[in-house]
């Protein structure tokens, strides 16, 4: 049975050093004028072409994270060439790591660890990391429950 796609996630431009620098600059002056920060008012427009260029470049030469009903895959953004993957059932823990420059993008690195505590796959600069962690956790739990049910049915049949 083929894998079924659940969702595709793309890293923010904060996954690159230049993107993190943009994020730091845009968060550099926390004073608010109305609903906007002063740094947003001063730097957003001048940095927009640079951010947009980096965004487009990452869609061509970057990576994407594909969640299926069986695994999490790290792939090339265009061709889908795999870099790494981990089976959902092998994920024991999802660790969030916040880095400087990620706040503006509402991003964080997610490290997917196996039961022995070994780093299995790292998802850099995932946007809305709490939501992604929840989605991966739910998919993992469903995969484990499905495997347990299939094993129980096989045991009954034998």
KELUMSE-533026 format. One line per 10 residues: number of its first residue (from 1); their letters; for each residue x negated, y, z negated of N, C-alpha, C, O, CB. Coordinates in nm, 3 decimals. Glycine has a CB too. Layout:
<rs>
NUM> A> X Y Z X Y Z X Y Z X Y Z X Y Z  ... $
</rs>
This chain:
<rs>
1> XXXXXXXXXX> -0.085 -0.117 0.000 0.000 0.000 0.000 -0.089 0.124 0.000 -0.181 0.134 -0.082 0.096 -0.001 -0.122  -0.065 0.217 0.090 -0.151 0.335 0.098 -0.131 0.429 -0.021 -0.026 0.429 -0.087 -0.125 0.411 0.229  -0.234 0.508 -0.046 -0.224 0.609 -0.152 -0.123 0.715 -0.110 -0.113 0.751 0.007 -0.363 0.673 -0.181  -0.050 0.764 -0.208 0.047 0.871 -0.181 -0.008 1.000 -0.239 -0.052 1.005 -0.354 0.187 0.838 -0.241  -0.003 1.104 -0.159 -0.051 1.234 -0.201 0.044 1.295 -0.302 0.165 1.298 -0.281 -0.068 1.328 -0.080  -0.012 1.343 -0.413 0.067 1.415 -0.513 0.049 1.564 -0.494 0.146 1.640 -0.486 0.028 1.372 -0.657  -0.078 1.608 -0.486 -0.104 1.751 -0.474 -0.248 1.774 -0.431 -0.337 1.692 -0.458 -0.075 1.824 -0.606  -0.271 1.887 -0.364 -0.405 1.929 -0.325 -0.434 2.060 -0.398 -0.351 2.152 -0.398 -0.418 1.946 -0.169  -0.551 2.068 -0.460 -0.594 2.188 -0.531 -0.720 2.239 -0.464 -0.805 2.161 -0.421 -0.618 2.159 -0.682  -0.732 2.371 -0.456 -0.853 2.433 -0.403 -0.919 2.514 -0.514 -0.850 2.578 -0.593 -0.821 2.523 -0.279 $
11> XXXXXXXXXX> -1.051 2.513 -0.520 -1.117 2.597 -0.620 -1.103 2.744 -0.585 -1.087 2.780 -0.468 -1.266 2.559 -0.632  -1.110 2.829 -0.686 -1.106 2.973 -0.661 -1.241 3.017 -0.608 -1.336 2.939 -0.606 -1.068 3.052 -0.791  -1.250 3.143 -0.565 -1.380 3.193 -0.518 -1.478 3.202 -0.634 -1.598 3.220 -0.612 -1.363 3.330 -0.450  -1.428 3.191 -0.756 -1.515 3.189 -0.873 -1.603 3.065 -0.879 -1.691 3.058 -0.965 -1.432 3.196 -0.998  -1.583 2.970 -0.791 -1.667 2.850 -0.789 -1.808 2.880 -0.738 -1.898 2.798 -0.753 -1.603 2.743 -0.702  -1.826 2.996 -0.679 -1.958 3.039 -0.629 -2.009 3.156 -0.712 -1.930 3.230 -0.771 -1.950 3.078 -0.478  -2.137 3.173 -0.715 -2.199 3.280 -0.792 -2.146 3.417 -0.755 -2.120 3.499 -0.843 -2.347 3.277 -0.774  -2.131 3.442 -0.627 -2.080 3.572 -0.582 -1.936 3.593 -0.630 -1.899 3.704 -0.668 -2.088 3.581 -0.428  -1.856 3.489 -0.627 -1.719 3.499 -0.675 -1.713 3.526 -0.825 -1.631 3.605 -0.871 -1.643 3.371 -0.643  -1.802 3.461 -0.902 -1.807 3.487 -1.046 -1.851 3.630 -1.074 -1.802 3.693 -1.168 -1.903 3.389 -1.116 $
21> XXXXXXXXXX> -1.942 3.682 -0.992 -1.984 3.821 -1.007 -1.866 3.916 -0.982 -1.847 4.013 -1.055 -2.100 3.853 -0.910  -1.788 3.888 -0.879 -1.669 3.968 -0.851 -1.574 3.962 -0.971 -1.521 4.065 -1.014 -1.596 3.918 -0.722  -1.554 3.843 -1.025 -1.467 3.827 -1.142 -1.517 3.904 -1.263 -1.437 3.964 -1.335 -1.455 3.680 -1.177  -1.648 3.903 -1.284 -1.705 3.978 -1.398 -1.686 4.128 -1.380 -1.651 4.199 -1.474 -1.854 3.946 -1.415  -1.711 4.176 -1.259 -1.695 4.319 -1.232 -1.549 4.361 -1.253 -1.522 4.466 -1.312 -1.740 4.353 -1.087  -1.456 4.279 -1.206 -1.315 4.313 -1.218 -1.263 4.304 -1.362 -1.155 4.355 -1.392 -1.233 4.224 -1.129  -1.336 4.239 -1.448 -1.299 4.231 -1.590 -1.391 4.316 -1.678 -1.384 4.307 -1.801 -1.302 4.086 -1.637  -1.476 4.398 -1.618 -1.581 4.468 -1.693 -1.530 4.583 -1.780 -1.592 4.615 -1.882 -1.681 4.522 -1.597  -1.419 4.645 -1.744 -1.365 4.756 -1.824 -1.224 4.714 -1.868 -1.129 4.725 -1.791 -1.362 4.892 -1.742  -1.211 4.667 -1.992 -1.082 4.611 -2.036 -0.976 4.715 -2.072 -0.863 4.677 -2.105 -1.105 4.525 -2.154 $
31> XXXXXXXXXX> -1.008 4.842 -2.067 -0.912 4.947 -2.100 -0.800 4.948 -1.995 -0.827 4.942 -1.875 -0.981 5.086 -2.109  -0.677 4.955 -2.043 -0.562 4.952 -1.951 -0.505 5.091 -1.927 -0.501 5.175 -2.017 -0.452 4.860 -2.007  -0.463 5.111 -1.805 -0.387 5.229 -1.766 -0.256 5.174 -1.713 -0.249 5.125 -1.601 -0.464 5.320 -1.658  -0.152 5.183 -1.794 -0.027 5.118 -1.759 -0.044 4.968 -1.769 -0.081 4.916 -1.875 0.019 5.159 -1.616  -0.019 4.898 -1.660 -0.031 4.752 -1.661 -0.165 4.704 -1.604 -0.197 4.586 -1.614 0.082 4.690 -1.582  -0.242 4.793 -1.545 -0.368 4.754 -1.479 -0.489 4.794 -1.563 -0.487 4.896 -1.632 -0.378 4.818 -1.340  -0.593 4.713 -1.555 -0.719 4.748 -1.619 -0.792 4.852 -1.534 -0.778 4.854 -1.412 -0.807 4.622 -1.641  -0.868 4.936 -1.600 -0.944 5.040 -1.529 -1.037 4.977 -1.426 -1.050 5.028 -1.315 -1.025 5.126 -1.629  -1.101 4.866 -1.461 -1.192 4.801 -1.366 -1.118 4.752 -1.242 -1.176 4.752 -1.133 -1.264 4.684 -1.434  -0.994 4.710 -1.256 -0.916 4.669 -1.139 -0.890 4.788 -1.048 -0.902 4.779 -0.926 -0.782 4.604 -1.183 $
41> XXXXXXXXXX> -0.855 4.901 -1.111 -0.826 5.022 -1.033 -0.950 5.074 -0.960 -0.940 5.122 -0.847 -0.771 5.131 -1.124  -1.067 5.063 -1.025 -1.189 5.116 -0.966 -1.252 5.024 -0.862 -1.302 5.071 -0.760 -1.289 5.144 -1.074  -1.251 4.894 -0.889 -1.333 4.802 -0.809 -1.257 4.708 -0.717 -1.318 4.649 -0.627 -1.415 4.722 -0.899  -1.128 4.691 -0.735 -1.054 4.592 -0.656 -1.059 4.621 -0.506 -1.088 4.532 -0.427 -0.910 4.586 -0.702  -1.030 4.743 -0.469 -1.027 4.777 -0.326 -1.166 4.766 -0.262 -1.177 4.708 -0.154 -0.973 4.917 -0.307  -1.273 4.820 -0.323 -1.405 4.805 -0.261 -1.453 4.660 -0.252 -1.526 4.624 -0.159 -1.507 4.885 -0.339  -1.411 4.575 -0.348 -1.456 4.436 -0.348 -1.366 4.343 -0.266 -1.402 4.228 -0.241 -1.463 4.386 -0.489  -1.250 4.392 -0.224 -1.153 4.307 -0.152 -1.210 4.244 -0.025 -1.189 4.124 -0.004 -1.032 4.388 -0.116  -1.282 4.317 0.062 -1.335 4.252 0.182 -1.435 4.141 0.150 -1.439 4.038 0.217 -1.402 4.356 0.272  -1.516 4.163 0.048 -1.612 4.061 0.008 -1.541 3.938 -0.046 -1.576 3.825 -0.011 -1.709 4.117 -0.098 $
51> XXXXXXXXXX> -1.441 3.959 -0.131 -1.364 3.848 -0.185 -1.289 3.772 -0.076 -1.284 3.649 -0.078 -1.266 3.898 -0.289  -1.231 3.845 0.017 -1.157 3.781 0.127 -1.250 3.699 0.216 -1.215 3.590 0.261 -1.083 3.887 0.212  -1.369 3.751 0.242 -1.467 3.678 0.324 -1.510 3.550 0.254 -1.522 3.445 0.318 -1.591 3.766 0.352  -1.534 3.558 0.125 -1.573 3.439 0.049 -1.459 3.338 0.047 -1.483 3.218 0.058 -1.613 3.477 -0.095  -1.336 3.384 0.034 -1.219 3.298 0.035 -1.211 3.219 0.166 -1.193 3.097 0.165 -1.091 3.381 0.015  -1.225 3.289 0.278 -1.218 3.224 0.409 -1.334 3.125 0.426 -1.316 3.014 0.475 -1.221 3.330 0.524  -1.453 3.166 0.385 -1.571 3.078 0.396 -1.550 2.949 0.316 -1.587 2.841 0.363 -1.697 3.151 0.346  -1.492 2.960 0.198 -1.470 2.841 0.116 -1.365 2.748 0.177 -1.369 2.627 0.154 -1.428 2.880 -0.024  -1.271 2.804 0.253 -1.172 2.720 0.319 -1.236 2.641 0.434 -1.186 2.536 0.474 -1.056 2.805 0.373  -1.348 2.692 0.486 -1.416 2.625 0.597 -1.527 2.533 0.546 -1.537 2.419 0.590 -1.474 2.729 0.694 $
61> XXXXXXXXXX> -1.610 2.582 0.455 -1.727 2.504 0.412 -1.719 2.456 0.268 -1.812 2.393 0.218 -1.851 2.585 0.430  -1.608 2.486 0.200 -1.595 2.451 0.059 -1.540 2.311 0.037 -1.547 2.225 0.125 -1.507 2.550 -0.011  -1.486 2.292 -0.080 -1.428 2.164 -0.118 -1.282 2.180 -0.155 -1.233 2.291 -0.174 -1.505 2.102 -0.235  -1.216 2.068 -0.164 -1.078 2.064 -0.215 -1.067 1.942 -0.305 -1.148 1.849 -0.299 -0.972 2.058 -0.097  -0.966 1.945 -0.390 -0.943 1.835 -0.482 -0.807 1.776 -0.449 -0.705 1.845 -0.454 -0.949 1.883 -0.631  -0.807 1.648 -0.414 -0.683 1.582 -0.372 -0.644 1.479 -0.478 -0.719 1.386 -0.508 -0.700 1.514 -0.232  -0.525 1.498 -0.533 -0.471 1.406 -0.633 -0.370 1.314 -0.564 -0.274 1.360 -0.502 -0.404 1.483 -0.751  -0.394 1.184 -0.576 -0.302 1.086 -0.520 -0.243 1.005 -0.636 -0.275 1.029 -0.752 -0.373 0.993 -0.416  -0.159 0.910 -0.602 -0.101 0.826 -0.706 -0.202 0.725 -0.762 -0.169 0.650 -0.854 0.020 0.752 -0.652  -0.323 0.723 -0.707 -0.425 0.629 -0.754 -0.555 0.691 -0.799 -0.627 0.631 -0.877 -0.453 0.533 -0.648 $
71> XXXXXXXXXX> -0.588 0.813 -0.750 -0.721 0.869 -0.778 -0.723 1.021 -0.763 -0.629 1.081 -0.711 -0.825 0.807 -0.686  -0.832 1.079 -0.810 -0.863 1.218 -0.785 -0.984 1.217 -0.693 -1.087 1.157 -0.727 -0.890 1.300 -0.919  -0.974 1.283 -0.579 -1.082 1.286 -0.481 -1.135 1.428 -0.466 -1.057 1.523 -0.463 -1.034 1.231 -0.346  -1.266 1.442 -0.457 -1.329 1.569 -0.422 -1.373 1.554 -0.278 -1.451 1.464 -0.245 -1.451 1.605 -0.519  -1.323 1.642 -0.191 -1.346 1.627 -0.048 -1.391 1.759 0.015 -1.375 1.866 -0.044 -1.220 1.577 0.021  -1.446 1.748 0.134 -1.476 1.866 0.214 -1.344 1.932 0.251 -1.248 1.862 0.286 -1.561 1.830 0.343  -1.337 2.064 0.244 -1.211 2.136 0.263 -1.147 2.112 0.400 -1.025 2.104 0.409 -1.233 2.283 0.245  -1.225 2.102 0.504 -1.167 2.085 0.638 -1.151 1.940 0.679 -1.041 1.895 0.711 -1.251 2.156 0.740  -1.259 1.867 0.679 -1.256 1.732 0.734 -1.208 1.625 0.639 -1.175 1.515 0.683 -1.388 1.696 0.780  -1.205 1.654 0.511 -1.164 1.553 0.415 -1.272 1.452 0.383 -1.244 1.349 0.321 -1.045 1.481 0.466 $
81> XXXXXXXXXX> -1.395 1.480 0.425 -1.507 1.390 0.394 -1.525 1.384 0.242 -1.540 1.488 0.178 -1.639 1.437 0.464  -1.524 1.263 0.184 -1.529 1.252 0.038 -1.669 1.280 -0.020 -1.771 1.239 0.035 -1.485 1.114 -0.004  -1.669 1.351 -0.133 -1.791 1.373 -0.210 -1.793 1.281 -0.331 -1.895 1.220 -0.363 -1.803 1.521 -0.254  -1.679 1.273 -0.399 -1.668 1.192 -0.520 -1.522 1.160 -0.545 -1.433 1.226 -0.491 -1.731 1.265 -0.643  -1.498 1.059 -0.626 -1.361 1.028 -0.665 -1.363 0.946 -0.793 -1.464 0.886 -0.829 -1.286 0.954 -0.552  -1.249 0.945 -0.858 -1.231 0.862 -0.978 -1.088 0.810 -0.976 -0.994 0.883 -0.946 -1.260 0.944 -1.110  -1.075 0.683 -1.008 -0.941 0.624 -1.018 -0.869 0.686 -1.138 -0.932 0.711 -1.241 -0.948 0.468 -1.032  -0.741 0.709 -1.125 -0.664 0.769 -1.235 -0.673 0.687 -1.362 -0.685 0.742 -1.471 -0.518 0.786 -1.194  -0.667 0.556 -1.348 -0.671 0.468 -1.465 -0.804 0.477 -1.539 -0.812 0.443 -1.657 -0.645 0.325 -1.424  -0.910 0.522 -1.472 -1.041 0.532 -1.535 -1.063 0.664 -1.608 -1.162 0.679 -1.679 -1.148 0.515 -1.431 $
91> XXXXXXXXXX> -0.971 0.758 -1.593 -0.986 0.888 -1.659 -0.943 0.873 -1.805 -0.828 0.839 -1.833 -0.902 0.998 -1.587  -1.035 0.899 -1.895 -1.005 0.891 -2.037 -0.984 1.030 -2.097 -0.901 1.047 -2.186 -1.117 0.819 -2.110  -1.059 1.128 -2.048 -1.051 1.262 -2.105 -1.070 1.366 -1.996 -1.145 1.345 -1.900 -1.155 1.279 -2.217  -1.003 1.478 -2.012 -1.019 1.591 -1.922 -1.065 1.708 -2.007 -0.991 1.757 -2.092 -0.885 1.625 -1.844  -1.187 1.752 -1.983 -1.248 1.858 -2.063 -1.249 1.988 -1.983 -1.293 1.991 -1.868 -1.391 1.819 -2.105  -1.199 2.093 -2.046 -1.196 2.226 -1.983 -1.319 2.304 -2.027 -1.352 2.309 -2.145 -1.065 2.302 -2.020  -1.385 2.366 -1.929 -1.501 2.451 -1.957 -1.478 2.587 -1.890 -1.468 2.597 -1.768 -1.634 2.385 -1.905  -1.469 2.691 -1.973 -1.453 2.828 -1.922 -1.591 2.887 -1.897 -1.682 2.870 -1.978 -1.371 2.916 -2.021  -1.606 2.956 -1.787 -1.734 3.019 -1.753 -1.713 3.168 -1.732 -1.604 3.212 -1.697 -1.796 2.954 -1.626  -1.819 3.246 -1.754 -1.808 3.390 -1.729 -1.769 3.414 -1.582 -1.822 3.350 -1.491 -1.942 3.463 -1.763 $
101> XXXXXXXXXX> -1.678 3.506 -1.561 -1.633 3.537 -1.426 -1.509 3.463 -1.384 -1.454 3.491 -1.278 -1.741 3.507 -1.330  -1.463 3.367 -1.466 -1.344 3.290 -1.432 -1.214 3.354 -1.481 -1.107 3.325 -1.429 -1.356 3.151 -1.490  -1.223 3.442 -1.581 -1.102 3.498 -1.642 -1.014 3.567 -1.538 -0.893 3.544 -1.536 -1.139 3.598 -1.752  -1.072 3.648 -1.454 -0.993 3.720 -1.353 -0.915 3.624 -1.264 -0.803 3.655 -1.224 -1.084 3.809 -1.268  -0.972 3.510 -1.234 -0.910 3.414 -1.141 -0.820 3.313 -1.212 -0.761 3.227 -1.146 -1.018 3.341 -1.065  -0.808 3.322 -1.346 -0.736 3.223 -1.426 -0.784 3.084 -1.387 -0.704 2.997 -1.349 -0.582 3.237 -1.406  -0.915 3.063 -1.397 -0.977 2.939 -1.355 -1.065 2.881 -1.467 -1.101 2.949 -1.562 -1.060 2.961 -1.229  -1.098 2.754 -1.452 -1.190 2.685 -1.542 -1.241 2.561 -1.471 -1.179 2.512 -1.377 -1.121 2.649 -1.678  -1.355 2.510 -1.517 -1.405 2.382 -1.468 -1.334 2.272 -1.545 -1.315 2.283 -1.666 -1.560 2.372 -1.482  -1.296 2.167 -1.475 -1.237 2.050 -1.540 -1.330 1.932 -1.517 -1.361 1.898 -1.404 -1.095 2.020 -1.486 $
111> XXXXXXXXXX> -1.372 1.872 -1.626 -1.459 1.755 -1.619 -1.376 1.632 -1.651 -1.319 1.621 -1.760 -1.580 1.769 -1.716  -1.369 1.540 -1.558 -1.294 1.417 -1.577 -1.392 1.310 -1.624 -1.486 1.275 -1.553 -1.220 1.372 -1.444  -1.370 1.260 -1.745 -1.462 1.163 -1.805 -1.397 1.026 -1.815 -1.277 1.013 -1.835 -1.507 1.210 -1.945  -1.481 0.925 -1.800 -1.434 0.788 -1.813 -1.435 0.748 -1.960 -1.479 0.824 -2.046 -1.521 0.692 -1.728  -1.387 0.627 -1.989 -1.373 0.581 -2.127 -1.506 0.577 -2.201 -1.510 0.595 -2.323 -1.310 0.445 -2.130  -1.615 0.554 -2.130 -1.746 0.549 -2.197 -1.806 0.688 -2.216 -1.921 0.701 -2.258 -1.842 0.463 -2.116  -1.728 0.793 -2.186 -1.773 0.931 -2.207 -1.860 0.986 -2.097 -1.911 1.098 -2.108 -1.845 0.939 -2.335  -1.879 0.909 -1.992 -1.964 0.951 -1.882 -1.888 1.049 -1.793 -1.770 1.029 -1.763 -2.013 0.828 -1.801  -1.958 1.155 -1.751 -1.900 1.248 -1.655 -1.874 1.173 -1.526 -1.966 1.117 -1.466 -1.994 1.371 -1.631  -1.751 1.171 -1.484 -1.718 1.100 -1.361 -1.705 1.198 -1.245 -1.769 1.179 -1.141 -1.588 1.021 -1.378 $
121> XXXXXXXXXX> -1.624 1.301 -1.262 -1.601 1.398 -1.157 -1.584 1.535 -1.221 -1.520 1.549 -1.325 -1.477 1.361 -1.070  -1.643 1.637 -1.157 -1.627 1.774 -1.205 -1.553 1.854 -1.099 -1.593 1.858 -0.983 -1.766 1.838 -1.237  -1.445 1.917 -1.142 -1.366 2.003 -1.055 -1.399 2.147 -1.093 -1.361 2.193 -1.201 -1.211 1.973 -1.066  -1.470 2.217 -1.005 -1.516 2.352 -1.036 -1.410 2.457 -1.006 -1.342 2.451 -0.903 -1.643 2.383 -0.959  -1.397 2.553 -1.097 -1.315 2.673 -1.079 -1.171 2.643 -1.037 -1.118 2.704 -0.944 -1.378 2.762 -0.976  -1.109 2.549 -1.106 -0.971 2.513 -1.077 -0.879 2.625 -1.125 -0.886 2.667 -1.241 -0.934 2.377 -1.144  -0.793 2.673 -1.038 -0.697 2.778 -1.072 -0.583 2.716 -1.153 -0.537 2.606 -1.122 -0.641 2.849 -0.942  -0.540 2.787 -1.256 -0.437 2.740 -1.350 -0.477 2.604 -1.408 -0.405 2.506 -1.390 -0.299 2.730 -1.280  -0.589 2.600 -1.477 -0.643 2.472 -1.525 -0.551 2.397 -1.622 -0.553 2.274 -1.623 -0.773 2.495 -1.592  -0.473 2.467 -1.701 -0.382 2.397 -1.793 -0.276 2.320 -1.716 -0.242 2.208 -1.753 -0.316 2.497 -1.888 $
131> XXXXXXXXXX> -0.224 2.379 -1.610 -0.124 2.313 -1.527 -0.185 2.192 -1.456 -0.125 2.085 -1.452 -0.065 2.411 -1.424  -0.304 2.210 -1.401 -0.372 2.100 -1.330 -0.404 1.986 -1.427 -0.386 1.869 -1.393 -0.502 2.150 -1.262  -0.450 2.019 -1.547 -0.478 1.916 -1.648 -0.352 1.837 -1.679 -0.356 1.714 -1.689 -0.534 1.980 -1.778  -0.241 1.906 -1.694 -0.114 1.840 -1.722 -0.072 1.749 -1.607 -0.029 1.636 -1.630 -0.005 1.945 -1.749  -0.084 1.797 -1.485 -0.045 1.717 -1.368 -0.132 1.592 -1.356 -0.080 1.483 -1.331 -0.055 1.802 -1.239  -0.263 1.607 -1.373 -0.353 1.491 -1.365 -0.323 1.394 -1.479 -0.320 1.272 -1.458 -0.501 1.535 -1.370  -0.300 1.446 -1.599 -0.267 1.360 -1.713 -0.139 1.280 -1.692 -0.133 1.162 -1.723 -0.254 1.443 -1.839  -0.037 1.346 -1.638 0.089 1.277 -1.610 0.071 1.171 -1.503 0.126 1.061 -1.514 0.197 1.377 -1.568  -0.007 1.202 -1.399 -0.032 1.104 -1.293 -0.111 0.985 -1.348 -0.084 0.870 -1.312 -0.108 1.169 -1.175  -0.209 1.013 -1.435 -0.288 0.906 -1.498 -0.197 0.815 -1.580 -0.205 0.693 -1.569 -0.399 0.965 -1.587 $
141> XXXXXXXXXX> -0.113 0.875 -1.663 -0.023 0.795 -1.747 0.072 0.711 -1.663 0.098 0.595 -1.696 0.056 0.886 -1.841  0.123 0.768 -1.555 0.212 0.693 -1.466 0.138 0.577 -1.400 0.193 0.467 -1.387 0.271 0.786 -1.359  0.014 0.600 -1.358 -0.065 0.494 -1.295 -0.091 0.380 -1.393 -0.083 0.262 -1.356 -0.200 0.550 -1.242  -0.121 0.415 -1.518 -0.146 0.311 -1.620 -0.019 0.231 -1.648 -0.023 0.109 -1.660 -0.197 0.375 -1.749  0.094 0.301 -1.658 0.221 0.232 -1.685 0.259 0.142 -1.568 0.309 0.031 -1.589 0.333 0.334 -1.711  0.235 0.188 -1.447 0.265 0.107 -1.329 0.178 -0.018 -1.326 0.228 -0.127 -1.298 0.246 0.189 -1.201  0.050 -0.003 -1.353 -0.041 -0.119 -1.356 0.001 -0.219 -1.463 -0.001 -0.340 -1.440 -0.187 -0.073 -1.381  0.039 -0.169 -1.579 0.084 -0.257 -1.687 0.211 -0.332 -1.647 0.225 -0.451 -1.675 0.107 -0.177 -1.817  0.303 -0.262 -1.581 0.428 -0.326 -1.537 0.400 -0.431 -1.430 0.459 -0.540 -1.434 0.526 -0.221 -1.484  0.313 -0.401 -1.336 0.278 -0.498 -1.231 0.212 -0.621 -1.293 0.242 -0.734 -1.254 0.184 -0.433 -1.126 $
151> XXXXXXXX> 0.123 -0.599 -1.389 0.057 -0.712 -1.455 0.159 -0.797 -1.531 0.148 -0.920 -1.531 -0.052 -0.661 -1.552  0.256 -0.735 -1.594 0.359 -0.809 -1.667 0.443 -0.892 -1.571 0.475 -1.007 -1.601 0.448 -0.713 -1.747  0.478 -0.836 -1.457 0.557 -0.910 -1.357 0.476 -1.028 -1.305 0.530 -1.137 -1.288 0.598 -0.817 -1.240  0.347 -1.007 -1.278 0.262 -1.118 -1.230 0.252 -1.229 -1.334 0.253 -1.347 -1.300 0.120 -1.067 -1.196  0.243 -1.192 -1.460 0.235 -1.292 -1.567 0.364 -1.373 -1.577 0.361 -1.493 -1.604 0.207 -1.224 -1.702  0.477 -1.308 -1.554 0.605 -1.380 -1.556 0.616 -1.476 -1.439 0.673 -1.585 -1.452 0.722 -1.281 -1.552  0.561 -1.434 -1.325 0.572 -1.516 -1.203 0.485 -1.640 -1.211 0.514 -1.740 -1.144 0.534 -1.434 -1.081  0.378 -1.637 -1.292 0.289 -1.754 -1.296 0.324 -1.852 -1.403 0.257 -1.954 -1.417 0.149 -1.711 -1.315 $
</rs>
